[in-house]
């Protein structure tokens, strides 16, 4: 199964629907799904790539303007940016 490849000619900033602003603080992420099934694309000694039509549903808790906020959504990207850091992108409902 090979997914459609999106047009990447636009920059990420041009594709964003909402304006971004810097923020700092602690975040707590809760994964709602206990199982996620899909179709295997490839495998290597270091990992596996698979595709699924299902969303990885999450709940994320953080502070905004000094107030605790809980938002539900779905994981849209996880990317290792350095050996000790992974970036997680969440799309809110």
Secondary structure, 3 states (H helix, E strand, C coil): CCCCCCCCCCCHHHHCCCCCCCCCCCEEEEECCCCCCCEEEEEECCEEEEECCCCCEEEEEEEECCEEEEEEEEEEEEEEEECCEEEEEEEEC
